Amino acid sequence: MMRTLKAIVFAVSTALATSLATAQSTLLVGPGGYPDVTAALAAAAPGDEIEVAAGSYPAFQCAIGVTIRAAVPGTVTIVLDGGVFAPNGYPMQFSAPAGQSVRLVGLRFGMPSGSLIASGLPEITFACAIALEDCEFNDLAGGPSRGRGLLRVSNGAFSHWQNVRVAGPGVLVEGKLTAVQSELVGTFSLGLTNDAMRVVGTLLASHGSFVGGTSSTQPAGAGILVHAGARVWLTDCTIDRGASFSNACSLVDLGGQIDLTRCTSAVTPACLPVGSGAGLGVQRSGPIAQGLPFSIDYRTGPGVPVAVLASFQLADVVLPGLLQPWAAPQSAFNAAFGFANAQGDLTFSFTLPAVPSFQGLPLWFHGVGGVSLPLQVAAPVGGLVR
């Protein structure tokens, strides 16, 4: 079943007219602009946008709520290179103050061939509210400490990933992470296989892929390892261990609470727990581009009602009556309502007019559905308008 979000264009236009009164600056990095992201951040104010031209740039620290985006997604590489066997690894930290958020769009992060980490500390730490869209973390070396990770969502932080690919020694989730259509692949480094993800806090993911590291001599890494006390909801995901001589599990549960809906594994034994099967899955058709159709596909039970709210920012909110994390601020507005068809599918779509002032506007959609409390929540989808 497909429905059109007719109210969205009007709502976006109204909100845009208000936001233009307090429009922030765009700072350019590359030819004719700042030499690197660090220099642009030093000149930026909260809410500014940093547009990065194609090329390679050094790693940076971000302690302010800004948008950092590639002018052309996939053409910008942030190089994590502090020297071979750097004693403190190659740390990057995002730590915007409370009330501010960071957005990363279309960036690649990678280390040169031959670089190694001696300390095993996480290379990139997300210690604030941050949203990643169409980002890649590739060609990364690993540390000797299994259980640490390439990327860390720190305790108390909220992070949303959309179309993010990670190939490295793993992700450590201590805070809250929501993810849609993202792919995590663990690696084999310094004699150890890596789990694709370790969850200590909270994970809500839909249409994702989690594959552990591969080794011919060591047990394979798990797709996901869930620690005691962690809370995990997965819908329409694939979870696999890496290839190995041993029959390791795709998902390792050390005492967390795990709810799976329509999740699969291609290996045996998969060790996937039996979930309630009531989760609300979601995926987007692609980035929101002016003048082109954009659709959101929800998947739930037959005939289940689904309501959609829209917002221009994300927030870490706890509301009674909702089972999973909610990311819509109080300023969110009603966007659509419908019922899933007999197969449990429901699609909402709209086309945003080609208006230059829409460029760079963040637009997020939040789905909630069910026939009884607590209601099921889907991870947010949307992103920056292109």
C-alpha positions in Angstrom: 0.0 0.0 0.0 1.4 3.4 -1.0 0.3 6.8 0.4 1.5 10.3 -0.6 2.7 12.7 2.1 0.8 15.7 0.7 1.3 17.7 3.9 5.1 17.5 3.8 5.8 20.2 1.1 3.6 22.7 2.8 5.1 21.9 6.2 8.7 22.1 4.9 8.0 25.5 3.1 6.5 26.9 6.3 9.3 25.7 8.5 11.9 26.9 6.0 10.4 30.4 6.0 10.9 30.5 9.7 14.4 29.1 9.7 15.6 31.5 7.0 15.3 34.3 9.5 18.0 32.7 11.5 19.9 31.0 8.7 23.5 30.0 9.5 26.7 30.3 7.4 28.2 27.8 5.0 32.0 27.5 5.2 33.9 26.0 2.3 36.9 23.6 2.7 39.1 23.2 -0.3 40.2 25.4 -3.2 39.1 29.0 -2.5 38.1 28.2 1.1 39.7 26.9 4.3 42.6 24.4 4.0 41.1 21.7 6.1 38.1 20.9 8.4 40.0 21.9 11.5 40.4 25.5 10.2 36.7 25.7 9.3 35.6 24.4 12.7 37.7 27.1 14.4 35.7 29.7 12.5 32.2 28.0 12.7 29.3 28.8 14.9 26.7 26.3 16.2 24.4 25.4 13.3 26.8 26.3 10.5 27.4 24.0 7.6 30.9 23.0 6.5 31.0 22.0 2.8 34.1 20.0 1.9 35.4 19.8 -1.7 36.7 16.6 -3.2 40.1 15.5 -1.9 41.9 14.1 1.2 42.0 16.0 4.5 43.6 15.3 7.9 41.6 14.0 10.9 40.0 16.6 13.1 38.3 17.1 16.5 34.7 18.4 16.6 33.4 20.1 19.7 30.5 22.2 18.1 27.2 21.3 16.6 27.6 21.7 12.9 27.0 19.9 9.6 30.1 18.6 7.8 29.3 17.3 4.4 31.0 16.4 1.2 30.1 18.7 -1.7 29.9 15.5 -3.7 29.2 12.4 -1.5 32.0 9.8 -1.7 34.7 12.1 -2.9 36.1 13.3 0.4 38.4 11.2 2.5 39.4 12.0 6.1 42.8 10.5 6.6 43.5 8.9 10.0 47.3 8.9 9.9 49.3 9.8 13.0 52.3 7.7 12.0 53.1 4.0 12.1 52.5 2.5 15.6 51.4 5.9 17.0 51.3 5.4 20.8 47.8 6.9 21.2 46.3 5.6 18.1 44.5 7.9 15.7 41.8 9.5 17.9 39.0 11.6 16.6 36.2 12.8 18.9 32.9 14.4 18.4 31.8 16.1 21.6 29.3 18.9 20.8 27.7 20.5 23.9 24.2 19.4 25.1 21.5 21.0 23.0 23.7 20.9 19.9 24.1 18.1 17.3 26.6 17.1 14.6 25.7 15.8 11.1 28.2 14.0 8.9 27.2 13.5 5.3 28.9 11.7 2.4 32.4 11.4 4.1 34.9 8.6 3.9 37.3 7.8 6.7 40.4 5.7 6.1 44.0 5.0 7.1 46.9 4.6 4.6 48.1 1.1 4.0 50.7 0.0 6.6 49.4 2.2 9.4 48.8 0.3 12.7 47.4 1.2 16.1 49.5 0.3 19.0 47.2 1.2 21.8 43.9 -0.5 20.8 41.9 2.6 21.8 38.9 3.4 19.6 39.9 5.6 16.7 36.7 7.6 16.5 34.4 8.4 19.5 30.9 9.8 19.2 30.3 11.5 22.6 27.3 13.7 21.6 24.2 13.7 19.5 25.3 12.9 16.0 23.8 11.7 12.7 25.8 10.0 10.0 24.4 9.7 6.4 26.1 8.0 3.5 29.4 7.7 5.3 32.1 5.0 5.0 34.9 3.8 7.3 37.2 1.7 5.3 40.8 0.5 5.0 41.3 0.7 8.8 43.9 -1.1 10.9 42.9 -2.8 14.1 44.1 -2.7 17.7 45.3 -5.7 19.8 42.5 -5.4 22.4 39.5 -7.3 21.4 36.4 -5.7 22.9 37.5 -2.2 22.0 36.5 -0.8 18.6 37.2 1.3 15.6 34.1 3.4 16.4 32.5 4.0 19.8 29.2 5.5 20.7 30.1 6.6 24.2 27.9 6.2 27.3 25.2 8.9 27.4 25.6 9.7 23.7 22.9 9.3 20.9 23.9 8.4 17.4 21.9 7.7 14.2 23.5 6.0 11.2 21.8 5.9 7.8 23.5 4.1 4.9 26.8 3.8 6.8 29.4 1.2 5.9 32.1 0.1 8.4 34.9 -2.3 7.5 37.3 -2.5 10.5 37.9 -3.9 14.0 34.3 -3.2 15.1 31.9 -0.8 16.7 31.3 -0.5 20.4 27.9 0.8 21.5 27.9 2.1 25.0 25.1 4.7 24.5 22.2 4.6 22.1 22.5 3.8 18.4 19.8 3.7 15.8 20.7 2.5 12.3 19.0 2.0 9.0 20.4 0.2 5.9 23.9 0.1 7.3 26.6 -2.5 6.8 29.2 -3.6 9.4 32.0 -6.0 8.5 34.6 -7.1 11.1 38.2 -7.8 10.2 41.1 -9.9 11.2 43.9 -7.8 12.7 47.0 -8.3 14.8 46.2 -12.0 15.4 42.6 -11.5 16.4 39.2 -11.6 14.7 36.9 -8.8 15.5 33.2 -8.8 16.1 31.4 -6.4 13.8 29.6 -4.8 16.7 29.5 -5.1 20.5 26.5 -3.6 22.3 26.7 -2.5 26.0 23.9 0.1 25.7 21.0 0.2 23.3 20.7 -0.7 19.6 17.7 -0.2 17.3 18.5 -1.3 13.7 16.6 -2.1 10.5 17.6 -3.5 7.2 21.2 -3.8 8.3 24.0 -6.3 7.7 26.4 -7.5 10.5 29.3 -9.8 9.5 32.1 -10.8 11.9 35.8 -11.0 11.1 37.2 -14.0 9.3 40.3 -16.1 10.2 41.7 -19.4 9.2 43.4 -20.0 12.6 41.2 -18.2 15.1 37.5 -18.5 15.9 35.4 -16.3 13.7 34.1 -12.9 14.9 30.4 -12.6 15.7 28.1 -10.3 13.7 26.9 -8.9 17.0 27.9 -9.5 20.6 25.4 -8.4 23.2 26.6 -7.7 26.7 24.6 -8.2 29.9 22.2 -5.4 30.5 22.2 -4.3 26.8 18.9 -3.8 24.9 18.7 -4.7 21.2 15.9 -4.5 18.7 16.6 -5.7 15.1 14.2 -5.8 12.2 14.9 -7.2 8.7 18.6 -7.7 9.3 21.2 -10.3 8.4 23.6 -11.4 11.1 26.6 -13.7 10.2 29.8 -14.7 11.8 33.0 -14.6 9.7 34.3 -17.7 7.9 36.4 -19.9 10.2 37.4 -23.5 11.1 35.1 -23.3 14.1 31.3 -23.1 14.3 31.0 -19.8 16.1 27.7 -18.1 16.6 26.5 -15.2 14.4 25.0 -13.5 17.5 26.5 -13.9 20.9 24.3 -13.1 23.9 26.0 -12.5 27.2 22.8 -11.7 29.1 21.2 -8.8 27.2 17.6 -8.4 26.1 17.2 -9.1 22.3 14.2 -8.8 20.1 14.5 -9.9 16.5 11.9 -9.5 13.7 12.4 -11.1 10.3 16.2 -11.4 10.9 18.3 -14.1 9.2 21.7 -15.8 9.1 23.4 -17.7 6.4 25.5 -19.8 8.7 25.0 -22.7 11.1 24.7 -22.4 14.1 23.2 -18.9 13.9 22.3 -18.8 17.6 19.7 -16.2 16.8 17.2 -15.9 19.8 13.5 -16.2 19.2 12.0 -12.7 19.1 8.5 -11.4 19.4 8.3 -10.7 15.6 6.4 -7.5 16.3 9.1 -4.9 15.3 8.5 -2.1 12.9 11.0 -2.2 10.0 11.9 0.7 7.9 14.0 1.7 4.9 14.3 4.7 2.6 14.5 4.8 -1.2 17.6 7.0 -1.0 18.6 10.6 -0.2 16.0 13.3 -0.3 16.7 15.0 -3.6 14.7 18.0 -4.8 12.4 17.3 -7.7 12.7 13.5 -7.3 10.4 11.0 -5.6 11.3 9.9 -2.1 9.7 7.0 -0.4 9.7 5.4 3.1 8.9 1.7 3.3 7.5 0.3 6.6 7.1 -3.4 7.4 5.0 -4.7 10.2 2.1 -7.0 10.7 -1.0 -7.2 8.4 -3.4 -4.4 8.9 -1.3 -2.7 11.6 -1.7 1.1 11.8 1.4 3.2 11.4 1.7 6.9 12.1 4.5 9.1 10.8 5.8 12.3 12.4 8.3 14.6 10.7 11.0 16.9 12.3 13.9 19.1 11.3 16.2 17.6 13.9 16.7 14.5 16.0 16.5 14.2 19.7 17.1 11.5 22.4 13.6 11.3 23.9 12.1 8.8 26.4 8.3 8.6 26.1 5.9 6.3 28.0 4.0 3.8 25.9 6.8 3.4 23.3 9.0 0.3 23.4 12.1 1.5 21.5 14.1 4.7 21.5 12.2 7.8 20.2 14.2 10.4 18.2 11.6 13.1 17.5 11.7 16.4 19.4 8.6 18.1 20.8 8.5 20.3 17.6 7.8 17.2 15.4 4.5 17.4 13.4 2.1 14.8 12.0 3.0 13.8 8.5 1.0 10.7 7.6 -1.1 7.8 8.8 -2.0 4.5 7.2 -2.6 0.7 7.6 -0.3 -2.0 6.4 -1.6 -4.3 3.7 -2.1 -8.0 4.0 1.6 -8.6 3.7 2.4 -6.1 6.4 3.9 -3.5 4.0 3.1 0.3 3.9 4.8 2.9 1.7 4.7 6.7 2.0 6.1 8.9 -0.7 6.4 12.5 -1.8 8.3 14.7 -4.2 9.9 17.9 -2.8 9.9 20.8 -5.3 13.3 21.9 -6.7 13.7 25.0 -4.5 17.3 26.2 -4.0 16.7 27.3 -0.4 15.7 23.7 0.5 19.3 22.6 -0.1 20.9 21.3 3.1 17.6 21.3 5.1 17.5 18.3 7.5 14.2 16.4 7.3 13.5 13.3 9.4 10.6 10.9 9.6 9.6 8.9 12.7 7.3 5.9 12.4 5.3 4.4 15.3 2.8 1.5 15.0 0.9 -1.2 16.8 -2.5 -2.1 18.1 -1.6 -2.2 21.8 0.8 -0.6 24.2 3.7 -0.4 24.2 3.8 0.8 20.6 6.6 -0.2 18.2 9.0 2.5 17.1 11.0 2.5 13.8 14.4 4.1 13.5 14.2 7.5 11.9 14.9 8.0 8.2 15.4 11.0 6.0 18.5 13.2 6.0 19.7 16.4 4.4 17.8 17.6 1.3 20.0 17.6 -1.8 
